[in-house]
Amino acid sequence: MASRYWMVSLPVQSSASNLWSQLQESISKQSFDTPLYRFNVPNLRVGTLDSLLSLADDLLKANAFVEGVTQKIRRQIDELERSSGVDGGDLTVDGVPIDSYLTRFVWDEAKYPTMSPLKEIVDGIHGFVAKVEDDLKVRVAEYNNVRSQLNAINRKQSGSLAVRDLSNLVKPEDIITTEHMVTLLSVVSKFSQKDWLSSYETLTDYVVPRSSKKLYEDNEYALYSVTMFTRVADNFRIKARERGFQIRDFEHDPETQDSLKQEMEKLAQDQETMRSALLQWCYSSYGEVFSSWMHFCAVRVFSESILRYGLPPNFLASVLAPSLKSEKKVRSILERNCTARNSVHWKSEEEVGAMAGLAGEADSHPYVSFTINLV
């Protein structure tokens, strides 16, 4: 699948079929690696030239918005698939791959009646896509909220010893808690372990000699236990902090651990359920938004062709996918099939200069042309 297409229209001099044959022959002979497809634009309601000129001012902004939402949904799909480690299926519109939908485009008369004013069609597309974007924001926010909660718990379970939950590292037999004795847990930098082992017994009175045991170690810290008389525990905390050791509060509570485990399992299940539902919604919505975008492109190429070539509508619209190395060659072929006199609004390259063209870009081509980026 090509990721970038040109949508162009050329003025018809004799007949559309003759022009199409000439274009096909020229492309196949001189740029055979460039796929070429006819883009069927229906006979839309023109209205007045003033209404077309007014609409042209809005087309570029509206196109950027619709294209942006399309790409936003696609990026969300990619992110959801990466998070699950599963490569999803191809993006489709009603079961048709998106590149095939573009290159074999058929106007949906039921959804967008051709007798409707162009502004009404454009406003309808913009309104629908805006609603989809709002829905996407809500759904993503709900999913990210659950994911953030789960990530926060996971960080506590697997983060640095300075902040993580210790319940899965400390066993009941590691802790002594009686009326007169208590076990404290100290987080010690890996580079300060010798200092800890040589000093903990003398940080205060009534520390049980040789009571410190290493319970766990990560890349930065080691977790040690130490037992002492309860009445000196507060003083030990102060002295330990002065030496750069962190005393972690800990209370072994099986019920809390079970509750945390259940919460994690529920959040993990909720996250997967919401991820799957959001992914399916994105697949469906992408197809709908992409279809709307292609209808918008049809309106755009129609209106810009009228403004450029005049009335009555008599132009040939097509879609090409040239490689980077073939772009200049394809432009040359298109120009040879479109003389300046057929383009009533076209100016030479010298006349155009930095002037914005009909598509809102510096356009020195004697034909309508804009790019469609699928990714």
Legacy VTK file of the C-alpha trace (Angstrom):
# vtk DataFile Version 3.0
C-alpha trace
ASCII
DATASET POLYDATA
POINTS 375 float
0.000 0.000 0.000
1.297 3.449 -0.903
1.362 5.903 1.972
1.098 9.058 -0.117
-1.125 9.841 -3.082
-1.654 12.809 -5.339
-5.194 13.786 -6.208
-5.214 15.791 -9.434
-7.697 17.021 -11.992
-7.014 18.001 -15.594
-9.296 20.018 -17.887
-10.922 17.972 -20.649
-10.320 19.318 -24.169
-12.099 16.764 -26.334
-13.406 13.841 -24.274
-12.628 12.459 -20.827
-12.026 8.970 -22.235
-9.429 10.295 -24.707
-7.648 12.259 -21.986
-7.676 9.230 -19.693
-6.185 7.030 -22.418
-3.474 9.605 -23.136
-2.641 9.883 -19.449
-2.527 6.112 -18.982
-0.272 5.667 -22.004
2.098 8.473 -20.980
2.402 7.251 -17.392
2.893 3.613 -18.386
5.627 4.478 -20.892
7.536 7.170 -19.020
6.816 6.426 -15.350
5.740 2.803 -15.257
6.309 2.558 -11.472
3.551 5.111 -10.795
0.110 3.580 -10.137
-2.676 5.635 -11.731
-6.383 5.426 -10.901
-9.398 7.336 -12.070
-11.226 9.147 -9.266
-14.932 9.300 -9.959
-16.346 12.644 -8.834
-20.134 12.900 -9.190
-21.880 15.853 -10.778
-22.288 17.920 -7.642
-24.409 21.021 -7.208
-22.290 24.005 -8.211
-24.361 26.866 -6.853
-22.834 30.266 -7.529
-19.195 31.143 -8.097
-19.433 33.438 -5.064
-20.488 30.474 -2.915
-17.608 28.417 -4.327
-15.114 31.203 -3.578
-16.489 31.504 -0.057
-16.287 27.733 0.410
-12.701 27.643 -0.886
-11.620 29.745 2.100
-12.859 27.018 4.455
-11.792 23.932 2.509
-8.139 23.937 3.514
-8.832 24.321 7.243
-11.591 21.739 7.118
-9.358 19.294 5.245
-6.566 19.714 7.804
-9.059 18.996 10.592
-10.594 15.889 8.982
-7.177 14.530 7.991
-5.867 15.241 11.497
-8.650 13.267 13.184
-8.114 10.398 10.742
-4.412 10.252 11.626
-5.170 10.640 15.339
-7.381 7.546 15.303
-4.736 5.644 13.345
-2.037 6.572 15.882
-4.327 5.425 18.679
-4.778 2.083 16.924
-1.002 1.703 16.588
-0.501 2.516 20.285
-3.163 0.041 21.425
-1.695 -2.699 19.248
1.830 -2.054 20.533
0.651 -2.170 24.144
-0.832 -5.626 23.576
2.082 -6.881 21.498
-0.338 -7.989 18.793
-0.291 -6.805 15.203
-3.860 -6.011 14.219
-5.547 -6.396 10.882
-5.549 -4.000 7.938
-7.543 -0.802 8.211
-10.704 -0.982 6.134
-13.835 0.889 5.109
-16.799 -1.476 5.106
-14.386 -4.374 4.712
-12.443 -2.760 1.860
-8.744 -1.865 2.442
-8.338 1.906 2.660
-6.066 2.175 -0.376
-8.586 0.201 -2.440
-11.396 2.405 -1.133
-9.472 5.493 -2.273
-8.492 4.157 -5.688
-11.974 2.734 -6.386
-13.950 5.512 -4.762
-17.730 5.542 -5.218
-19.780 8.470 -3.931
-22.342 7.520 -1.271
-25.494 9.176 -2.563
-27.573 7.981 0.399
-25.293 9.649 2.942
-24.385 12.711 0.874
-27.093 13.576 -1.701
-25.449 15.225 -4.703
-28.240 17.801 -4.901
-27.303 19.154 -1.471
-25.366 22.449 -1.436
-21.614 21.872 -1.212
-21.381 23.866 2.013
-24.037 21.634 3.553
-22.034 18.525 2.612
-18.791 20.003 3.965
-20.456 21.160 7.206
-22.038 17.730 7.633
-18.681 15.991 7.242
-16.998 18.445 9.628
-19.739 18.012 12.235
-19.628 14.216 12.069
-15.832 14.086 12.352
-15.882 16.570 15.248
-18.349 14.311 17.098
-16.090 11.298 16.517
-13.099 13.263 17.832
-15.002 14.212 20.996
-16.017 10.597 21.504
-12.416 9.500 21.001
-11.191 11.941 23.669
-13.699 10.616 26.213
-12.937 6.964 25.510
-9.167 7.455 25.566
-9.391 9.430 28.822
-11.357 6.605 30.490
-8.870 4.012 29.258
-5.841 6.073 30.302
-7.345 6.600 33.773
-7.522 2.853 34.403
-4.079 2.351 32.895
-2.627 5.089 35.125
-4.102 3.485 38.238
-2.618 0.126 37.307
0.744 1.670 36.462
0.810 3.464 39.802
0.275 0.188 41.658
2.847 -1.587 39.495
5.385 1.124 40.258
4.789 0.558 43.948
5.229 -3.166 43.428
8.295 -3.051 41.217
9.882 0.375 41.553
12.880 1.462 43.589
13.111 0.218 47.178
12.862 3.839 48.245
9.201 3.989 47.157
7.899 0.536 46.289
5.527 -1.555 48.346
7.467 -3.995 50.532
4.733 -6.486 51.304
5.857 -8.960 48.648
9.507 -8.735 49.751
9.192 -9.156 53.500
8.087 -12.463 55.014
6.279 -12.722 58.366
9.305 -14.484 59.921
11.499 -11.479 59.010
9.600 -9.253 61.428
9.620 -9.344 65.234
6.920 -7.326 66.929
6.376 -7.846 70.680
5.594 -5.645 73.634
9.278 -4.718 74.019
10.960 -5.625 70.709
10.503 -4.299 67.162
12.062 -4.894 63.763
12.706 -1.913 61.481
13.445 -1.980 57.752
16.255 0.154 56.354
16.813 1.067 52.715
20.564 1.375 52.149
22.368 2.564 49.057
24.306 -0.270 47.417
27.479 1.735 47.925
26.776 2.255 51.656
26.205 -1.344 52.710
29.578 -1.664 54.446
28.864 1.544 56.339
25.482 0.183 57.409
26.836 -3.145 58.601
29.624 -1.489 60.575
27.470 1.190 62.197
23.891 0.028 62.736
24.617 -1.595 66.118
25.984 1.689 67.505
23.466 4.173 66.120
21.665 3.950 69.462
21.602 1.800 72.575
19.726 -1.482 72.821
20.099 -2.628 69.210
20.273 -6.428 69.012
23.796 -7.331 67.859
24.119 -9.037 64.461
20.351 -8.765 63.968
20.547 -7.035 60.579
19.748 -9.236 57.554
19.646 -8.365 53.877
16.141 -9.147 52.606
16.307 -7.830 49.038
18.540 -5.894 46.643
17.872 -4.011 43.392
20.081 -1.928 41.107
20.248 0.998 43.517
19.413 -0.124 47.047
19.472 -3.002 49.498
16.775 -3.693 52.084
17.972 -4.639 55.573
16.088 -5.588 58.717
17.312 -4.690 62.192
15.827 -5.571 65.602
15.933 -3.438 68.761
14.016 -2.494 71.873
10.826 -0.624 71.025
11.677 2.343 73.240
14.748 3.281 71.155
13.098 2.883 67.737
12.339 6.589 67.267
15.871 7.588 68.188
17.260 4.935 65.817
15.199 6.411 62.949
16.696 9.874 63.592
20.270 8.605 63.784
19.816 6.434 60.679
18.480 9.367 58.677
21.490 11.451 59.710
23.743 8.742 58.245
21.777 8.630 54.976
19.790 5.458 55.707
16.032 5.459 55.020
13.836 3.661 57.545
10.681 2.410 55.848
7.452 2.047 57.822
6.054 -1.428 57.383
3.263 -3.448 58.913
2.657 -7.004 57.767
-1.054 -7.214 56.949
-2.214 -10.244 54.910
-5.646 -8.703 54.342
-4.136 -5.556 52.825
-1.918 -7.642 50.570
-4.876 -9.735 49.391
-6.925 -6.589 48.797
-4.106 -5.034 46.759
-3.731 -8.197 44.711
-7.459 -8.265 43.965
-7.403 -4.596 43.003
-4.514 -5.203 40.614
-6.255 -8.164 39.012
-9.474 -6.169 38.568
-7.655 -3.164 37.092
-5.685 -5.434 34.737
-8.925 -7.068 33.593
-10.648 -3.686 33.212
-7.705 -2.336 31.242
-7.725 -5.250 28.809
-11.503 -5.072 28.376
-11.367 -1.328 27.730
-8.338 -1.682 25.441
-10.127 -4.271 23.327
-13.340 -2.208 23.190
-11.437 0.993 22.355
-9.464 -0.774 19.627
-12.617 -2.121 18.003
-14.232 1.315 18.222
-11.151 2.893 16.629
-11.174 0.381 13.774
-14.843 1.092 13.076
-14.546 4.867 13.512
-11.429 5.043 11.360
-13.335 3.506 8.462
-16.208 5.974 8.888
-13.928 8.998 9.211
-11.754 7.880 6.287
-14.855 7.527 4.125
-15.935 11.028 5.139
-12.458 12.331 4.319
-12.550 10.850 0.813
-15.973 12.400 0.200
-14.525 15.684 1.387
-11.619 15.267 -1.064
-14.152 14.719 -3.837
-15.883 17.989 -2.930
-12.517 19.726 -2.778
-11.281 18.539 -6.165
-14.680 19.394 -7.680
-14.855 22.920 -6.286
-11.205 23.737 -7.013
-11.584 22.416 -10.563
-14.595 24.672 -11.176
-12.721 27.672 -9.814
-9.687 26.871 -11.941
-11.250 25.679 -15.206
-14.606 27.460 -15.090
-18.120 26.275 -15.954
-19.582 23.933 -17.005
-17.727 21.230 -15.047
-15.514 19.364 -17.522
-12.455 17.830 -15.929
-10.843 14.453 -15.273
-9.924 13.614 -11.673
-7.387 10.914 -10.895
-5.262 9.524 -8.090
-1.565 8.735 -8.493
1.066 7.235 -6.211
4.433 8.331 -7.643
7.696 7.342 -6.026
9.954 10.175 -4.879
12.315 9.640 -7.808
9.425 9.796 -10.280
7.732 12.976 -9.035
9.335 15.411 -11.489
8.707 13.069 -14.388
5.031 12.642 -13.445
4.584 16.410 -13.011
5.996 16.898 -16.495
3.560 14.342 -17.949
0.601 15.972 -16.230
1.626 19.404 -17.458
1.920 18.221 -21.053
-1.679 17.024 -20.834
-2.861 20.366 -19.470
-2.101 23.601 -21.331
-2.280 26.990 -19.626
-5.233 28.171 -21.716
-7.372 25.415 -20.199
-6.783 26.795 -16.738
-8.425 30.197 -16.489
-6.924 30.980 -13.082
-3.474 29.540 -13.702
-0.405 31.783 -13.745
3.115 30.973 -14.774
5.671 30.053 -12.139
7.188 33.533 -12.341
3.794 35.141 -11.796
2.918 32.891 -8.894
6.052 33.525 -6.862
5.098 33.221 -3.216
1.403 33.749 -3.890
-0.906 31.188 -2.316
-2.704 29.111 -4.911
-6.260 27.821 -4.887
-5.275 24.932 -2.606
-3.691 27.322 -0.130
-0.176 26.431 -1.295
2.273 27.971 -3.737
0.923 26.196 -6.818
2.713 26.644 -10.146
0.939 23.750 -11.857
-1.701 24.402 -14.521
-3.952 21.797 -12.914
-5.513 21.069 -9.527
-3.270 18.985 -7.271
-3.097 18.155 -3.577
-1.559 15.369 -1.516
-3.308 12.681 0.536
-1.159 11.143 3.270
-2.578 7.846 4.483
-0.069 7.443 7.339
LINES 1 376
375 0 1 2 3 4 5 6 7 8 9 10 11 12 13 14 15 16 17 18 19 20 21 22 23 24 25 26 27 28 29 30 31 32 33 34 35 36 37 38 39 40 41 42 43 44 45 46 47 48 49 50 51 52 53 54 55 56 57 58 59 60 61 62 63 64 65 66 67 68 69 70 71 72 73 74 75 76 77 78 79 80 81 82 83 84 85 86 87 88 89 90 91 92 93 94 95 96 97 98 99 100 101 102 103 104 105 106 107 108 109 110 111 112 113 114 115 116 117 118 119 120 121 122 123 124 125 126 127 128 129 130 131 132 133 134 135 136 137 138 139 140 141 142 143 144 145 146 147 148 149 150 151 152 153 154 155 156 157 158 159 160 161 162 163 164 165 166 167 168 169 170 171 172 173 174 175 176 177 178 179 180 181 182 183 184 185 186 187 188 189 190 191 192 193 194 195 196 197 198 199 200 201 202 203 204 205 206 207 208 209 210 211 212 213 214 215 216 217 218 219 220 221 222 223 224 225 226 227 228 229 230 231 232 233 234 235 236 237 238 239 240 241 242 243 244 245 246 247 248 249 250 251 252 253 254 255 256 257 258 259 260 261 262 263 264 265 266 267 268 269 270 271 272 273 274 275 276 277 278 279 280 281 282 283 284 285 286 287 288 289 290 291 292 293 294 295 296 297 298 299 300 301 302 303 304 305 306 307 308 309 310 311 312 313 314 315 316 317 318 319 320 321 322 323 324 325 326 327 328 329 330 331 332 333 334 335 336 337 338 339 340 341 342 343 344 345 346 347 348 349 350 351 352 353 354 355 356 357 358 359 360 361 362 363 364 365 366 367 368 369 370 371 372 373 374
